[in-house]
Amino acid sequence: MAKYTVRKGKWYIARLSLSGFSRFATNRMVAAKLENAGFINVQVEGSGGIRLAIGYWPSDDATAEKPIEIVDIVEKDSEPQIPT
């Protein structure tokens, strides 16, 4: 499994691909999962299997296994907007 690093004081935008019962999760449920991982100011948009999420990492730099649900993740210096 691939690893990814999040850095203190950075924003992240991620494309998520949900499968199985996860596809039926509300955006609030998906956001709560990211908040439990340590992100704050989380926003999630989309429905079904494809979601876009934005979150801010306030903690020290960290490296972890990248969950298979994360298709793509991009680091930003300022708060990104979810494309519509």
DSSP file (Angstrom, degrees, kcal/mol; ACC not computed):
  #  RESIDUE AA STRUCTURE BP1 BP2  ACC     N-H-->O    O-->H-N    N-H-->O    O-->H-N    TCO  KAPPA ALPHA  PHI   PSI    X-CA   Y-CA   Z-CA
    1    1 A M              0   0    0      0, 0.0     2,-0.1     0, 0.0    67,-0.0   0.000 360.0 360.0 360.0 140.4    0.0    0.0    0.0
    2    2 A A        -     0   0    0     64,-0.2    64,-3.6    63,-0.1     2,-0.3  -0.339 360.0-137.4 -73.5 154.4    1.3    3.5   -0.9
    3    3 A K  E     -A   65   0A   0     62,-0.3     2,-0.3    -2,-0.1    62,-0.2  -0.770  15.0-166.6-108.4 157.3    2.1    6.0    1.8
    4    4 A Y  E     -A   64   0A   0     60,-2.5    60,-2.3    -2,-0.3     2,-0.4  -0.976  10.2-141.4-139.8 156.3    1.3    9.7    1.9
    5    5 A T  E     -A   63   0A   0     -2,-0.3     2,-0.4    58,-0.2    58,-0.2  -0.956   6.4-160.5-120.2 135.5    2.5   12.6    4.0
    6    6 A V  E     -A   62   0A   0     56,-2.8    56,-2.4    -2,-0.4     2,-0.4  -0.929  14.9-147.2-111.4 142.1    0.5   15.5    5.4
    7    7 A R    >   -     0   0    0     -2,-0.4     3,-1.5    54,-0.2    50,-0.3  -0.883  24.3 -97.9-116.5 141.3    2.3   18.6    6.5
    8    8 A K  T 3  S+     0   0    0     -2,-0.4    52,-0.1     1,-0.2     3,-0.1  -0.211 105.8  15.7 -54.3 133.6    1.4   21.0    9.3
    9    9 A G  T 3  S+     0   0    0     48,-2.4     2,-0.3     1,-0.3    -1,-0.2   0.616  98.7 121.9  80.6  13.1   -0.4   24.1    8.1
   10   10 A K  E <   -B   57   0B   0     -3,-1.5    47,-2.6    47,-0.7     2,-0.3  -0.805  54.6-134.9-112.0 152.2   -1.4   22.8    4.7
   11   11 A W  E     -BC  56  76B   0     65,-2.5    65,-3.1    -2,-0.3     2,-0.4  -0.729  20.0-158.4 -96.7 150.4   -4.7   22.3    3.0
   12   12 A Y  E     -BC  55  75B   0     43,-2.8    43,-2.2    -2,-0.3     2,-0.5  -0.994  10.7-165.2-133.4 139.2   -5.5   19.1    1.1
   13   13 A I  E     -BC  54  74B   0     61,-2.2    61,-2.4    -2,-0.4     2,-0.4  -0.993  18.7-176.6-121.2 130.2   -8.0   18.3   -1.6
   14   14 A A  E     -BC  53  73B   0     39,-2.9    39,-2.7    -2,-0.5     2,-0.6  -0.956  25.2-140.9-130.7 143.4   -8.7   14.7   -2.3
   15   15 A R  E     -BC  52  72B   0     57,-2.6    56,-2.7    -2,-0.4    57,-1.3  -0.914  28.1-160.8 -99.1 125.8  -10.8   12.7   -4.8
   16   16 A L  E     -BC  51  70B   0     35,-3.1    35,-2.0    -2,-0.6     2,-0.5  -0.856  13.7-159.5-111.3 141.9  -12.4    9.8   -3.0
   17   17 A S  E     -B   50   0B   0     52,-2.8     2,-0.3    -2,-0.4    33,-0.2  -0.952  15.9-167.6-120.5 109.5  -13.8    6.6   -4.6
   18   18 A L        -     0   0    0     31,-3.3     2,-0.3    -2,-0.5    -2,-0.0  -0.744   6.0-176.3 -99.6 143.7  -16.2    4.8   -2.3
   19   19 A S    >   +     0   0    0     -2,-0.3     3,-1.4    29,-0.0     4,-0.3  -0.830  46.1   7.3-131.8 171.5  -17.5    1.3   -2.9
   20   20 A G  G >  S-     0   0    0     -2,-0.3     3,-1.3     1,-0.3     4,-0.2  -0.239 129.0 -15.8  58.5-142.4  -19.9   -1.1   -1.3
   21   21 A F  G >  S+     0   0    0      1,-0.3     3,-1.8     2,-0.2    -1,-0.3   0.730 127.2  75.7 -67.3 -21.4  -22.0    0.3    1.5
   22   22 A S  G X  S+     0   0    0     -3,-1.4     3,-1.8     1,-0.3    -1,-0.3   0.790  81.1  71.0 -59.8 -26.8  -19.7    3.3    1.8
   23   23 A R  G <  S+     0   0    0     -3,-1.3    25,-0.4     1,-0.3    -1,-0.3   0.752  94.9  54.1 -60.6 -23.7  -21.3    4.7   -1.3
   24   24 A F  G <  S+     0   0    0     -3,-1.8    -1,-0.3    -4,-0.2    -2,-0.2   0.437  81.7 117.2 -92.9  -0.3  -24.4    5.4    0.7
   25   25 A A    <   -     0   0    0     -3,-1.8    23,-0.2    -4,-0.2     2,-0.1  -0.374  68.1-118.3 -65.9 144.5  -22.6    7.4    3.4
   26   26 A T     >  -     0   0    0      1,-0.1     4,-2.0    21,-0.1     5,-0.2  -0.402  24.6-111.1 -74.7 161.4  -23.6   11.0    3.7
   27   27 A N  H  > S+     0   0    0      1,-0.2     4,-2.6     2,-0.2     5,-0.2   0.852 121.2  57.1 -61.6 -33.0  -21.1   13.7    3.1
   28   28 A R  H  > S+     0   0    0      2,-0.2     4,-2.3     1,-0.2    -1,-0.2   0.886 105.2  50.5 -64.7 -38.3  -21.2   14.5    6.8
   29   29 A M  H  > S+     0   0    0      2,-0.2     4,-1.5     1,-0.2    -2,-0.2   0.898 111.5  47.6 -65.7 -40.6  -20.3   10.9    7.6
   30   30 A V  H  X S+     0   0    0     -4,-2.0     4,-1.6     2,-0.2    -2,-0.2   0.920 111.7  50.5 -66.0 -43.1  -17.3   11.0    5.2
   31   31 A A  H  X S+     0   0    0     -4,-2.6     4,-2.5     1,-0.2    -2,-0.2   0.899 106.5  55.4 -60.8 -41.1  -16.2   14.4    6.7
   32   32 A A  H  X S+     0   0    0     -4,-2.3     4,-2.3     1,-0.2    -1,-0.2   0.869 104.4  53.8 -61.6 -36.4  -16.4   12.9   10.2
   33   33 A K  H  X S+     0   0    0     -4,-1.5     4,-0.9     2,-0.2    -1,-0.2   0.905 110.4  46.2 -64.7 -40.9  -14.0   10.1    9.2
   34   34 A L  H  <>S+     0   0    0     -4,-1.6     5,-1.9     2,-0.2     4,-0.4   0.872 111.4  52.1 -68.7 -36.9  -11.5   12.7    7.9
   35   35 A E  H ><5S+     0   0    0     -4,-2.5     3,-1.3     1,-0.2    -2,-0.2   0.881 105.3  55.2 -65.7 -38.0  -11.9   14.7   11.1
   36   36 A N  H 3<5S+     0   0    0     -4,-2.3    -1,-0.2     1,-0.3    -2,-0.2   0.789 103.4  56.5 -64.1 -26.4  -11.3   11.6   13.2
   37   37 A A  T 3<5S-     0   0    0     -4,-0.9    -1,-0.3    -3,-0.2    -2,-0.2   0.589 131.8 -93.0 -80.4 -11.0   -8.0   11.2   11.3
   38   38 A G  T < 5S+     0   0    0     -3,-1.3    21,-0.2    -4,-0.4    -3,-0.2   0.338  81.6 130.5 119.7  -6.6   -7.0   14.7   12.4
   39   39 A F      < -     0   0    0     -5,-1.9    -1,-0.4    18,-0.1     2,-0.3  -0.458  36.0-162.1 -76.7 152.6   -8.2   17.1    9.6
   40   40 A I  E     +D   56   0B   0     16,-2.5    16,-2.8     1,-0.2    -1,-0.0  -0.824  65.5  33.6-126.6 170.0  -10.2   20.2   10.5
   41   41 A N  E    S-     0   0B   0     -2,-0.3     2,-0.3     1,-0.2    -1,-0.2   0.882  81.7-179.6  52.2  43.0  -12.4   22.5    8.4
   42   42 A V  E     -     0   0B   0     -3,-0.2     2,-0.4    13,-0.1    13,-0.2  -0.556  14.5-177.6 -81.0 135.7  -13.4   19.5    6.3
   43   43 A Q  E     -D   54   0B   0     11,-2.2    11,-2.5    -2,-0.3     2,-0.4  -0.995   2.6-171.5-128.6 137.1  -15.9   19.9    3.4
   44   44 A V  E     +D   53   0B   0     -2,-0.4     2,-0.3     9,-0.2     9,-0.2  -0.997   5.3 177.5-131.1 136.0  -17.1   17.0    1.3
   45   45 A E  E     +D   52   0B   0      7,-2.5     7,-2.6    -2,-0.4     2,-0.2  -0.932  37.0  54.6-132.8 158.5  -19.2   17.2   -1.8
   46   46 A G  E     -D   51   0B   0     -2,-0.3     2,-0.3     5,-0.2     5,-0.2  -0.593  60.9-117.3 114.7-177.0  -20.5   14.7   -4.3
   47   47 A S  E >   +D   50   0B   0      3,-1.0     3,-1.2    -2,-0.2   -23,-0.1  -0.971  65.0  10.6-155.4 165.9  -22.7   11.6   -4.0
   48   48 A G  T 3  S-     0   0    0    -25,-0.4   -23,-0.1    -2,-0.3   -30,-0.1  -0.374 123.6 -16.8  63.1-135.0  -22.5    7.9   -4.5
   49   49 A G  T 3  S+     0   0    0    -32,-0.1   -31,-3.3    -2,-0.1     2,-0.5   0.667 123.9  66.7 -82.2 -18.0  -19.1    6.5   -5.2
   50   50 A I  E <   +BD  17  47B   0     -3,-1.2    -3,-1.0   -33,-0.2     2,-0.3  -0.921  58.0 162.2-114.1 123.6  -17.2    9.8   -6.1
   51   51 A R  E     -BD  16  46B   0    -35,-2.0   -35,-3.1    -2,-0.5     2,-0.4  -0.948  27.4-145.0-132.6 153.7  -16.6   12.5   -3.6
   52   52 A L  E     -BD  15  45B   0     -7,-2.6    -7,-2.5    -2,-0.3     2,-0.4  -0.980  21.9-170.5-116.3 133.4  -14.3   15.5   -3.3
   53   53 A A  E     -BD  14  44B   0    -39,-2.7   -39,-2.9    -2,-0.4     2,-0.4  -0.962  11.4-166.9-128.4 143.0  -13.0   16.5    0.1
   54   54 A I  E     +BD  13  43B   0    -11,-2.5   -11,-2.2    -2,-0.4     2,-0.3  -0.980  19.2 160.9-123.5 138.9  -11.1   19.5    1.4
   55   55 A G  E     -B   12   0B   0    -43,-2.2   -43,-2.8    -2,-0.4     2,-0.4  -0.993  31.8-129.9-156.2 157.4   -9.4   19.6    4.8
   56   56 A Y  E     -BD  11  40B   0    -16,-2.8   -16,-2.5    -2,-0.3   -45,-0.2  -0.896  15.3-144.4-109.9 135.7   -6.7   21.4    6.8
   57   57 A W  E     +B   10   0B   0    -47,-2.6   -48,-2.4    -2,-0.4   -47,-0.7  -0.874  23.7 169.9-102.8 105.8   -3.9   19.6    8.7
   58   58 A P        +     0   0    0      0, 0.0    -1,-0.1     0, 0.0   -50,-0.1   0.597  52.3  81.2 -90.4 -11.8   -3.2   21.5   11.9
   59   59 A S  S    S-     0   0    0    -21,-0.2   -50,-0.2     1,-0.2     3,-0.1  -0.201  93.0 -70.0 -89.5 178.1   -0.9   18.9   13.5
   60   60 A D  S    S-     0   0    0      1,-0.2    -1,-0.2   -52,-0.1   -54,-0.1  -0.196  71.3 -72.9 -61.0 160.1    2.8   18.1   13.0
   61   61 A D        -     0   0    0    -53,-0.1     2,-0.3    -3,-0.1   -54,-0.2  -0.221  60.9-176.9 -53.3 144.5    3.8   16.4    9.8
   62   62 A A  E     -A    6   0A   0    -56,-2.4   -56,-2.8    -3,-0.1     2,-0.4  -0.997  20.5-152.8-148.9 148.6    2.7   12.8    9.6
   63   63 A T  E     +A    5   0A   0     -2,-0.3     2,-0.3   -58,-0.2   -58,-0.2  -0.976  25.9 158.2-122.6 138.0    3.1    9.9    7.2
   64   64 A A  E     -A    4   0A   0    -60,-2.3   -60,-2.5    -2,-0.4     2,-0.2  -0.943  48.3 -77.7-149.1 167.6    0.5    7.1    6.9
   65   65 A E  E     -A    3   0A   0     -2,-0.3   -62,-0.3   -62,-0.2   -63,-0.1  -0.528  51.6-119.0 -66.6 135.6   -0.7    4.3    4.6
   66   66 A K        -     0   0    0    -64,-3.6   -64,-0.2    -2,-0.2    -1,-0.1  -0.691  27.9-123.7 -80.3 119.1   -2.9    5.9    1.9
   67   67 A P    >   -     0   0    0      0, 0.0     3,-1.7     0, 0.0    -1,-0.1  -0.290  17.8-120.4 -59.0 147.4   -6.4    4.4    2.2
   68   68 A I  T 3  S+     0   0    0      1,-0.3   -51,-0.1   -52,-0.0    -2,-0.0   0.735 109.5  69.5 -63.9 -20.8   -7.6    2.8   -1.0
   69   69 A E  T 3  S+     0   0    0    -53,-0.1   -52,-2.8     1,-0.1     2,-0.9   0.738  79.9  86.2 -69.2 -21.9  -10.6    5.2   -1.1
   70   70 A I  E <   +C   16   0B   0     -3,-1.7   -54,-0.2   -54,-0.2     3,-0.1  -0.718  49.9 171.6 -85.2 108.9   -8.2    8.1   -1.8
   71   71 A V  E     +     0   0B   0    -56,-2.7     2,-0.3    -2,-0.9    -1,-0.2   0.864  69.9   0.5 -82.3 -39.9   -7.7    8.2   -5.6
   72   72 A D  E     -C   15   0B   0    -57,-1.3   -57,-2.6     2,-0.0     2,-0.4  -0.991  61.2-172.2-152.4 139.9   -5.8   11.5   -5.7
   73   73 A I  E     -C   14   0B   0     -2,-0.3     2,-0.4   -59,-0.2   -59,-0.2  -0.997   4.7-170.3-139.4 134.9   -4.7   14.0   -3.1
   74   74 A V  E     -C   13   0B   0    -61,-2.4   -61,-2.2    -2,-0.4     2,-0.3  -0.981  16.8-136.0-128.6 134.3   -3.1   17.4   -3.7
   75   75 A E  E     -C   12   0B   0     -2,-0.4     2,-0.3   -63,-0.2   -63,-0.2  -0.701  23.4-172.1 -88.1 139.1   -1.5   19.7   -1.1
   76   76 A K  E     -C   11   0B   0    -65,-3.1   -65,-2.5    -2,-0.3     3,-0.0  -0.959  27.6-144.1-131.0 148.6   -2.3   23.4   -1.2
   77   77 A D  S    S+     0   0    0     -2,-0.3     2,-0.3   -67,-0.2    -1,-0.1   0.774  89.7  31.3 -80.4 -27.5   -0.9   26.5    0.6
   78   78 A S  S    S-     0   0    0    -67,-0.1   -67,-0.1   -68,-0.1   -68,-0.0  -0.838 107.7 -71.3-127.5 166.7   -4.2   28.2    0.9
   79   79 A E        -     0   0    0     -2,-0.3     2,-0.1     1,-0.1    -2,-0.1  -0.361  52.5-147.0 -61.9 119.8   -7.8   26.9    1.2
   80   80 A P        -     0   0    0      0, 0.0     2,-0.4     0, 0.0   -68,-0.1  -0.429   8.6-124.5 -82.6 162.8   -8.9   25.4   -2.1
   81   81 A Q        -     0   0    0     -2,-0.1     3,-0.0   -68,-0.0   -68,-0.0  -0.861  25.0-113.6-103.8 141.8  -12.4   25.5   -3.5
   82   82 A I        -     0   0    0     -2,-0.4   -28,-0.0     1,-0.1   -38,-0.0  -0.624  38.6-117.2 -72.1 125.0  -14.2   22.4   -4.5
   83   83 A P              0   0    0      0, 0.0    -1,-0.1     0, 0.0   -31,-0.0  -0.356 360.0 360.0 -62.1 142.1  -14.7   22.5   -8.2
   84   84 A T              0   0    0     -2,-0.0    -2,-0.0    -3,-0.0     0, 0.0   0.402 360.0 360.0-107.8 360.0  -18.3   22.6   -9.3
